[in-house]
Amino acid sequence: MKKAFFGLLFIFGLLAGLLAARHIEPAPSNLPLPAGTGYPILKIDVFYEPENTVISMDLEDYVRNVVASEMPASFHPEALKAQAVLARTYAVRKMQVFGGAPSLPGKADVTSNPAKDQAWNPEQVIKERWGIIGAWLNWPKIERAVRETQGLILTYKGMPAEAVYHSTCGGMTEAAKDVWGNDVEYLQSVACSYCVSSPHYKVAKVILSSRAISDSMGRLGISVPASRVSQTGALAVTSLSPTGRIKQISVNGKAIRGVEFRSALELKSTKFTWAVQGDNIVFQVAGYGHGVGLCQYGADGAAKAGRNFLEILAHYYPGTAAAQIFTE
């Protein structure tokens, strides 16, 4: 029997300003069915930046390579499954067949650049990074995680959820409103006791010269002489989130968002403090990523503690539900 798209799942809405509002029209139900799967072939176009080319592929193949690129293959299978659901959800929100607006070269749905979308690499590149033995062990594990969640996406009130995730929260995830300014019901701060094994959990020291900071701020349009950077008051926290992350920071009297400051200086998170050391600024940084949604190392820890992927997703995205994009 042919599968029909579950139209309700493809009604996109404006999620607190994170995406432009748009409705998803049900796609045709006469798509080809791969032998033995019962699922239509859904094509997604990826703009592969290293080669400046658009590559068309099956959605599930895209999800597989995203999981392999975004999460360590050594993670527990249930954590990999959670990542697969999120990768698929993210893609569904972007795909033109579901109403996504083409804005990339070649009218691609997504880019391979993790700073813009999700990380994606070709199979050959992934396997070369792993090495022969790693590829032999890891590829089947990733494929199984994707296969066992085939067609599943994360939804909230019948709509695909904003499937954001990060590496390491450091004990508490962050609320979306404290990072991007938009309050999303299921993207609230939750406790995470399972990411203690992350190499990014402990505070890491980052030393930057006053000149480097001055140059970085200049690229943001903020004028702060190198001689001023190390002076008292040149950098000042103006707003902290409840979890201790910097929401807003003043640079030579000009307020900017913590996420902009972090990005400009390439710090791993906005959970940081600093001290002046001569002409250098010494940052103490905890965690890795924006802190919103799934904590990847937390998901791995939770899986190792016996949680399945559905329980993991329910914890990090309260009020959401996993649902099939296809129904009978």
Secondary structure by P-SEA (a helix, b strand, c coil): ccccccccccccccccccccbbbbccccccccccccccccbbbbbbbcccccbbbbbcaaaaaaaaaaacccccccaaaaaaaaaaaaaaaaacccccccccccccccccccccccccccccaaaaaaaacaaaaaccaaaaaaaaaaaccccccccccccccccccccccbbbbcccccccccccccbbbbccccccccccbbbbbbcaaaaaaaaaaacccccccccccccccccccccccccccbbbcccccccaaaaaaaaccccccbbbbbcccbbbbbcccccccccccaaaaaaaaaacccaaaaaaaacccbbbbbcccc
